[in-house]
Amino acid sequence: MTGQSHVDGKTLLKKKAVERIVSSTNAELVARRRFCPPKCRVFTHPYTGLEKEGGYRFHIHEEAKKRLSKIIDNSVQRIRGVRDPEAKFREKYGRRRNIGIVFSGGPAPGGHNVIAGIFDAAKAANPDSRIFGFLLGPDGVIENEAMELTADVVDAHRNLGGFTMIKTGRTKIDTQEKVTLSRKTCKDLSLDALVIVGGDDSNTNAAFLAQEMMEDGVQVIGVPKTIDGDIQVRDANGKVLCAMSFGFHTAARAFAAEVGNLCTDSASDVKYWHVCKVMGRVASHLALEVALQTHANMTLIGEDLADYLDEERLVKSDSVDYNAYGITLRHLSRVICDGIVRRAAVGKNYGVLVIPEGLLEFINEIQVFIIKFNTIIADYNRTHDKDFHNAFPLLEDKLEYLRGLARRSREEGTFSVWNSRDDDLFDAIPEFFQEGLLIERDSHGNFQFSQVETEKVIMGLVKDYLKILKERGEYKIGIGRRYYRKTLKAAGLDPDRFGPVLFRNWEDGSFLLMKKEIFSQKTLRRVLEKEKVLSKKEEIPKAVQKIFDKSVPKFKTQLHFYGYDGRGADPTRFDCIYTYNLGLTVFSLIANGATGQMAAIKNLEQPFSRWEPIGIPIAPLMHMEERGGKLSLVIEKSLVDLNSPAFTVVKALREKWLAAEEGPDDFRRPAPIRFSGKTEEDRPLTLALNAISS
């Protein structure tokens, strides 16, 4: 900088002011660490007990009865406050314990507060209790890699995002060898309880470990974690026990803040369609919450698309196969195009589209391909005792194998999971999408939708159809009547002379649409000459040319993916309070002898004063599901309920948020994530809406 002598950087770093400015600790971080989440009313008592909560019924699978016999009869347990218990109760409650905690699966904001809640409750009951954190997820349990968690370690991570305290991993404890090693770890550390913080698969693991370790005297408790929001527990009568897994609210708010910024950018620069893919492999809860938070112009909800039935095609076919007439990629692209064209007609050739990561799973034709490929890959692995993806590393290798299956089906005339029709349909799909559909499955045997450029697939079809609509003269940008008049008058031309010739809605449109037959320079001249407002020798007036050019749309997109940024966000106040009380719930379950239970908070959709900590039996939640080519007992994921108030409100507001009319867009500015302040949300908007009807 001019007028300043050079100062060495190391010298500057010795200055207190510089050290303060570049420190990794800032005022926000300090405030977060100091924040003390309020406790549910039952936890203000010196002790807590458990009561069987009646009135709940579950459809129990026969396989769950057989394989989880020791915990299948567990009931819903309500945490109750105890003020002055008998000496025997106090002794049991306050005995010294060793508790192990493991994070499993992807990070979710609030996990550190689960640990903080367990730590605080355990130390309050007995200061000599020890809390161990297993490092790098379930591998830490299998390999006995753990660290004792001290007050300094826990305090440094209170109310902060991520799983940085002990890290996480995706290994499953799903073989007898891994179970044996895990039991040895628990014995070596003299653990009284093991707490598994994770999603549906991890809580499934918790149930099986609870069954296996009961004889060892090790209690196993699960904690519902996933930003996708797809762990929502209801009983057989639809009574809500757990309305949402932790981390969902924070991730949705983080995504909404970014999408909201794009809404502002879109309406400012007026030339881009921002296509925003948000996490949600199996369910569209995040997309639904982002829609409510931002009022994006269009939001696709996978469950809604799966429910679609093309009745017109069904009637024409005289078929009874309803699945054959569900939503297709082509029809979906037409729906999106319709919104784009309608907005352009009122001068808005821009907007924001939100799609869930797992959207393709709800498209019938794609789901059929995925099911077939899962079967083919699993069958190959089983028959050849080798991995399909290692055997056929290149796309061309995989395609050649499929062609061979189709050829055998045709030549031998026998039933095959892959036939010539499948091969022909798949051959018509773009190469990058073929590669995506044949991608290696994840460790759970699931199709990895996050690895497929869903938005690229859909927008490719959208662009192709918009090109057709443009050539038909149906995709036009509306021209404001006032602007048109001003432009022609400034050039000395009569707007009323050219208007009826140029525009199809000249008589009543506030935004004027160029006639369909005028879609090129050549057709513009032809119409002007035909209507005798231009001779063959005259040039097209510059003002008219300018109006025509402005009516011709240029479709530009910006693609965005929101996932990992939301997983690593610092938790909202809702998630800070929710997870801390989950931790307190975990200890209450442990102190009162429970195992095979999932810690939960009932009435999350209600104000905090109505929250009720409970333990939910995991085994009765199990059902059989195809995983990795075979049926397995797992906890069922929860999809968006199309009859819920949250979805029906979004559906009712679709037209308003599309804003395909004169006037401003109805964008909502979501607030930044905070954990204090009077304007901070006390719960996700989806839960707030669902609470109205209940």
Residue, then its C-alpha position, 0 to 999 in steps of 0.5 A: m500500500t502506498g505510503q506504508s513501509h513493509v511489515d513482516g507477517k510474523t511480526l504482525l502476528k505478535k500483536k494482540a489486535v492481529e491475534r484477536i482478528v485472525s483467531s479461530t475463536n470468535a464472539e459467536l463461537v464463545a456465545r454458542r459454547r456458553f448457551c445452556p439449552p432449557k430442559c424439559r420439565v421432567f428433567t428439572h427433577p433430581y431423578t427420573g423414572l420410566e412409566k409404560e405408556g399405553g395406547y400404542r399399537f404396532h404391526i410386529h413382523e414375524e421375522a422380528k419376533k423370531r430374531l429379536s425375541k428378547i426385546i420385541d415385547n418392549s413398550v413405549q416408555r414415558i420419562r417421569g420426574v421423581r423428587d424423593p425416591e426410596a434409597k434403593f432407587r437412589e442407589k441404582y440411579g446414582r451408581r457409577r457407570n461406564i457409557g460408550i457413545v458412537f456416531s454412525g453415518g453422515p453428520a447431522p447438526g446437534g450430535h455434540n449436544v446429545i453427548a453433552g446431555i448424556f455427559d451432564a446427566a451421568k456426571a450429575a448422577n455420579p461424578d465418577s461415571r465415565i463417558f467414552g466416545f468411539l472414534l470414526g464411527p462403528d469401526g471404533v467399537i469393532e477395533n476398540e478405538a475410543m477416548e474418554l470424554t472430559a468436561d473440557v472436551v465436551d464444553a469445547h463442542r457444545n451447541l456446535g455443528g458436525f461430529t468433530m468431537i469423535k468423528t463418524g463412519r459408515t461401517k455396519i456391525d452386521t456380521q457375527e465376527k463384528v458383533t463378537l469384536s464389539r462385545k469384546t470392546c464393551k467387556d474390555l471397557s467395562l461398559d454398562a451401556l452403548v449409545i448409537v447415534g444414527g439413522d434407520d440402519s444404525n438404529t436397526n443395528a442398535a436393536f440387534l446389538a441390544q439382543e446380542m448384548m443383553e446377556d452381557g449386561v450391556q444396555v444399547i440405546g439408539v438416537p434418531k439422527t438424519i438431516d433427511g428427516d425420514i425417521q418419523v415414528r408412528d404407531a399402527n394407528g398413526k399416532v406420532l411418537c417422533a415427529m422428526s429426527f435431529g439435524f433436519h431443521t438446521a440443514a433445511r435452514a442452511f439450504a433455505a438461506e442459500v436458496g433464498n439468496l438465489c431467489t433474490d439474485s434471480a429476481s435481480d439479474v432476471k436472466y437465470w433459472h436456478v436449479c437447486k438440488v437438495m439432499g433427500r435420497v428417499a424422502s422429500h422432507l427437506a425440499l418441502e421445508v425449503a419450499l415453505q422457507t423460501h417460496a421458490n417458484m417451483t418445488l418438486i415433491g417426489e412423493d407427489l410425483a409417485d402418486y401421479l396417474d396419467e388418467e388420459r393415457l390410462v383410459k386410451s389404453d384400456s389397461v388396468d396396470y396403473n403403475a404403467y401410467g405414472i409420471t415419466l421423465r418426459h411428462l415431468s419435463r413438460v410440467i416444468c416447461d409449462g411453468i417456465v413458459r407461463r412465467a416468461a409470458v409475463g416477462k419473467n424468464y427467470g426463477v428458482l426450481v427446487i428438486p429433492e436428491g432422490l427425485l428419480e426414485f419416484i419416477n416409475e420408469i427409472q425405478v423399474f431400471i433400478i430394481k432390475f439393475n439391483t437384481i442383476i448385480a446381486d445375482y451376478n455377485r452371488t452366482h460368480d462369487k465376484d463383484f460386478h463392478n470390478a468385473f465390468p469396470l467400464l460403462e461399455d463393459k456393463l452395457e455389453y453384459l446387459r446386451g448379452l442378457a437381452r440376447r439370451s432372453r430373445e434367442e432362448g425365449t425364456f423369461s429374463v429380468w433384462n430383455s430386448r425392450d429394456d435394452d432398447l429403452f436403456d439405449a435411448i438414455p444419455e450416456f452419462f445417465q446410463e453410467g449413473l444408473l449403473i453406478e456402484r451401490d453404497s455399503h447398504g446396497n442402496f442406489q446412490f442418487s447423490q452420485v447421479e446428476t438428477e438436475k442435469v438429466i431433467m434439465g436436459l429434457v426441459k431444454d430440448y422441449l423448450k427448444i420445440l416450444k420456441e420453434r412453435g412460437e409458444y415459448k415467448i417473453g411477454i413485453g410490457r405494454r407501456y414499454y412497447r408503446k414508449t419504444l415505438k413512439a420514441a422511434g416515430l412509429d405508431p404503436d396501434r398500427f404495429g400492435p395488432v400485427l405483432f401480438r396475439n393478445w393485443e386487445d387485452g394483454s398487459f404483457l404482450l405476446m408475439k404471435k406464434e407464427i412470428f418465431s424468427q427474423k424471416t417469419l417476422r418480415r413475412v407477417l409484416e409484409k402480409e399485413k402491409v405495414l412493411s414493403k418488400k424493399e423496406e428494412i424492418p424498423k429498428a424499434v420493431q426489431k428491438i421488440f422482437d429480439k426482447s420477445v425471444p427467450k434465452f434459457k439459461t440455468q445455474l445448477h446447485f447442490y445443497g447437502y454437505d454444507g447443511r450437514g456441517a452447519d451449526p445447529t439452530r436453537f431448535d436442534c440445540i435444545y432438541t438434541y440436549n434433551l435427547g441426551l438427557t433422555v438417553f441417560s434416563l433410559i440407561a439409569n432405569g435399565a432400558t435397552g433396545q429403545m430409541a430415545a425420542i421427544k414426543n410433541l416436537e411439533q408443539p411448543f417446548s413446554r409440551w415436549e415429552p421425553i420417551g423411549i420407543p421400542i425399536a424391534p416393533l418398528m422393523h419390517m422386511e425390505e430389499r437391501g443389497g439384493k436380499l430381504s433384511l429387517v430394517i426400520e422403515k423410512s418415512l415419506v412425505d405424507l400427502n395428506s399432511p397440512a404442510f404438504t396440502v398448504v404447499k400444494a395450495l400455494r403452488e400457483k401463488w409461488l409460481a407467480a406467473e402473473e404481473g407483479p413481484d414474486d412472492f419470495r420469502r427471505p428465510a432468516p439466518i441460523r441463530f440460537s437466540g433472539k425473539t425472532e428465531e423459529d421454535r420449530p420447523l415450519t412443516l411441524a408448525l403447520n402439522a401441529i395446527s390440525s392436531 
